[in-house]
Amino acid sequence: MNEFLNALSVGVVNASVISIATVGFSLQFGITNYINIAYGDFLTFGAFFWYAFAVGLGVELWISAVLAVLGTGLMAVAVSRGVFTPILRRRATKPFILMIASFGMAVMLENILLAIYGSSFVTIPARGNANVISIGGFQLSGNQLSVVLIVVAVMFGIRFLLTRTKLGKAMRAMSDDDQLAQNCSINTRLITDWTWLITGMIAGIAGCVLALQTVNINDTSGSSELWLIIPASFAGGIGNPYGAVAGATTLGFGIALTDTYLGGQYDIIVGGLLLGAVILLRPQGLFASARKALV
Amino acid sequence: MSYLLIVGIFVVTNMIAALGLNLQLGFGGIVNLAFILFFACGAYFTAVFTIGPPGSSQDHLLAQTYLFGARFPWPLPLIIGVLATIALGYVVARLLFRNERDDFAGLAAVAIFLICWNAVGDWGGLFNGWNGLSAIPQLYQSISQGGYESQTEMAVYLGVCAVFAAGSYWYCQRLILSPFGRSLKAVRENRAAASALGINPNQATRKAFIIGCALAGLSGGLFVQGATVWSPSTWALPETVALIAAVILGGRGNNFGSIMGIVFFQGILNEGAHLIPGSAQNGNLIAATQWIVISLTTVLVLWARPAGIFPERKRIWPKDVSRGLAKPDQVSGELLVRTVDSAGETK
């Protein structure tokens, strides 16, 4: 039983790293209604921007983190405006065309990093807090606790954004029906830009957290997380940012349990099985929302 | 010269794969991001039945472990490879096509790919795990049991692959002009309308998927006997993007375009990357440049000219379709069916 609880606590912690990215991914799909496979590389860029500012330019560590988050958000807006919106606006674009375009962007972004930094690992000199804290039956290190707190903060931030701000209301309207939103004089192009900025910033935060957790990052760090992020967001209900954390936690539990009882690293296989099972059996995920994702 | 022959073999076998992908993506509207899995299936099964049993004299130095293992005469391993790929394609098709959104089906395909890729890598007994299979005998080696093939023999193998490529091209052209091809295009354009006309969209899509996968398996089987090695790193997820790039650049829904796309990417681009200054020192730079150009071209084509260089040819059918395509002077005032090309332009 102790082993089981231990596995669960490990699962929660593993999940919290991808939870942040899952929230961003789900939010972006909910508003724009297409899958962005380049999201994993936004994470990698977040981490590498932090590295570039902190180590390359020598800016103070936590200010670099803030700059990295902003940089990733701006990059996301640039990608959306430059690549996806023009393709989307063509009459004959089917949803899978955008997915292929985003896959192409993902490969391109990853290889830009490969060309600049090579495939070796880089480290960001962030000393974390390694003290172990016991909460209930769970053991968490200070680092892991701060990651969990960041997840909670991001969740509350998203909720505040979506329910209390005008921008959030407009985003929700666009997610329900963008034609109708346009008729109500919501500037959908501006809202799309804001969505990408916010989800890009979330990806930047997730990338920095990933860099803290895994210490060594290289060009494939983010894209290998992507195939945990996508199953997690589908499991929680694609397009539903609140379910995203539940989905990520489910995946984290699954991975932790297979690691404990089967041994070995089967996380991608578990992610693949979860994704396949959700899409084939229950595409709306755990928390179905009446969003256009289900059309 | 033998380097050129090897490149030629790679280009020609990838042409067959591109034809299969064009059938799925261009004509069928199926986004099969797991395409390279079927290429790998054909490659593995062909290799395993060419290389001999594990631990046999052919690979005593390498100690590879894999299932099956026999030394069948060519073309038997190739046939087995294609049959195995058809079986895998049937299973995957049964799982995938269930009236969902295209892109969700694509993600389900990726999920299947990741499971299979990691399973093949982690389970060493299946196909020798992450190290993969090596010392796969080439065509003449498997007959003569000698060392590496001479240039003449490789040129002959290139000719054999070219014959297969020509045959596949002929097959795909005939397929797309057949009634099945017409119903496939109808399903691609408007599932509901096609279904109302009595076509079973899932069945048409599944058939196109399996035929495309069979072509991928054939291509993989031919490729692996030219390459003599095959490991999971050669069929990672981005490899499908390389083939998709060729099909999209050349023209979705145009077999000739897909072939030209492969000639550009595999032939010209991959070799041209070696000419970049400073690339000899930095191996990563070659690979990174190749991938950046592949992905950039894909995005640019989708951005600027989604139909590709050679757009899908518009076909006009007369009232009596049994006579084949209409010649311009035979077309009467009424045309029964007009087709739309893959860029959505109606004529």
HADDOCK unambig.tbl for C-alpha pairs under 7 A between the chains (distance, minus, plus):
assign (segid A and resid 83 and name CA) (segid B and resid 303 and name CA) 6.94 0.50 0.50
assign (segid A and resid 86 and name CA) (segid B and resid 303 and name CA) 6.46 0.50 0.50
assign (segid A and resid 87 and name CA) (segid B and resid 302 and name CA) 6.58 0.50 0.50
assign (segid A and resid 87 and name CA) (segid B and resid 303 and name CA) 5.18 0.50 0.50
assign (segid A and resid 92 and name CA) (segid B and resid 343 and name CA) 5.94 0.50 0.50
assign (segid A and resid 92 and name CA) (segid B and resid 344 and name CA) 5.13 0.50 0.50
assign (segid A and resid 95 and name CA) (segid B and resid 102 and name CA) 6.77 0.50 0.50
assign (segid A and resid 95 and name CA) (segid B and resid 103 and name CA) 6.12 0.50 0.50
assign (segid A and resid 96 and name CA) (segid B and resid 31 and name CA) 6.49 0.50 0.50
assign (segid A and resid 96 and name CA) (segid B and resid 102 and name CA) 5.91 0.50 0.50
assign (segid A and resid 96 and name CA) (segid B and resid 103 and name CA) 4.85 0.50 0.50
assign (segid A and resid 99 and name CA) (segid B and resid 103 and name CA) 6.70 0.50 0.50
assign (segid A and resid 101 and name CA) (segid B and resid 298 and name CA) 6.95 0.50 0.50
assign (segid A and resid 101 and name CA) (segid B and resid 299 and name CA) 5.36 0.50 0.50
assign (segid A and resid 104 and name CA) (segid B and resid 241 and name CA) 6.93 0.50 0.50
assign (segid A and resid 104 and name CA) (segid B and resid 295 and name CA) 4.52 0.50 0.50
assign (segid A and resid 104 and name CA) (segid B and resid 296 and name CA) 6.92 0.50 0.50
assign (segid A and resid 104 and name CA) (segid B and resid 298 and name CA) 6.37 0.50 0.50
assign (segid A and resid 104 and name CA) (segid B and resid 299 and name CA) 6.17 0.50 0.50
assign (segid A and resid 105 and name CA) (segid B and resid 295 and name CA) 6.53 0.50 0.50
assign (segid A and resid 107 and name CA) (segid B and resid 291 and name CA) 6.86 0.50 0.50
assign (segid A and resid 107 and name CA) (segid B and resid 295 and name CA) 6.22 0.50 0.50
assign (segid A and resid 108 and name CA) (segid B and resid 291 and name CA) 6.63 0.50 0.50
assign (segid A and resid 108 and name CA) (segid B and resid 292 and name CA) 4.81 0.50 0.50
assign (segid A and resid 108 and name CA) (segid B and resid 295 and name CA) 5.50 0.50 0.50
assign (segid A and resid 108 and name CA) (segid B and resid 296 and name CA) 6.58 0.50 0.50
assign (segid A and resid 111 and name CA) (segid B and resid 288 and name CA) 4.88 0.50 0.50
assign (segid A and resid 111 and name CA) (segid B and resid 291 and name CA) 6.54 0.50 0.50
assign (segid A and resid 111 and name CA) (segid B and resid 292 and name CA) 6.06 0.50 0.50
assign (segid A and resid 112 and name CA) (segid B and resid 288 and name CA) 6.91 0.50 0.50
assign (segid A and resid 114 and name CA) (segid B and resid 284 and name CA) 6.93 0.50 0.50
assign (segid A and resid 114 and name CA) (segid B and resid 288 and name CA) 6.14 0.50 0.50
assign (segid A and resid 115 and name CA) (segid B and resid 284 and name CA) 6.59 0.50 0.50
assign (segid A and resid 115 and name CA) (segid B and resid 285 and name CA) 5.37 0.50 0.50
assign (segid A and resid 115 and name CA) (segid B and resid 288 and name CA) 5.55 0.50 0.50
assign (segid A and resid 118 and name CA) (segid B and resid 284 and name CA) 6.33 0.50 0.50
assign (segid A and resid 268 and name CA) (segid B and resid 114 and name CA) 6.92 0.50 0.50
assign (segid A and resid 269 and name CA) (segid B and resid 114 and name CA) 6.60 0.50 0.50
assign (segid A and resid 269 and name CA) (segid B and resid 115 and name CA) 4.80 0.50 0.50
assign (segid A and resid 269 and name CA) (segid B and resid 118 and name CA) 6.62 0.50 0.50
assign (segid A and resid 272 and name CA) (segid B and resid 111 and name CA) 4.33 0.50 0.50
assign (segid A and resid 272 and name CA) (segid B and resid 112 and name CA) 6.55 0.50 0.50
assign (segid A and resid 272 and name CA) (segid B and resid 114 and name CA) 6.14 0.50 0.50
assign (segid A and resid 272 and name CA) (segid B and resid 115 and name CA) 5.68 0.50 0.50
assign (segid A and resid 273 and name CA) (segid B and resid 111 and name CA) 6.83 0.50 0.50
assign (segid A and resid 275 and name CA) (segid B and resid 108 and name CA) 6.72 0.50 0.50
assign (segid A and resid 275 and name CA) (segid B and resid 111 and name CA) 6.20 0.50 0.50
assign (segid A and resid 276 and name CA) (segid B and resid 108 and name CA) 5.17 0.50 0.50
assign (segid A and resid 276 and name CA) (segid B and resid 111 and name CA) 5.75 0.50 0.50
assign (segid A and resid 276 and name CA) (segid B and resid 112 and name CA) 6.97 0.50 0.50
assign (segid A and resid 279 and name CA) (segid B and resid 104 and name CA) 6.90 0.50 0.50
assign (segid A and resid 279 and name CA) (segid B and resid 108 and name CA) 6.49 0.50 0.50
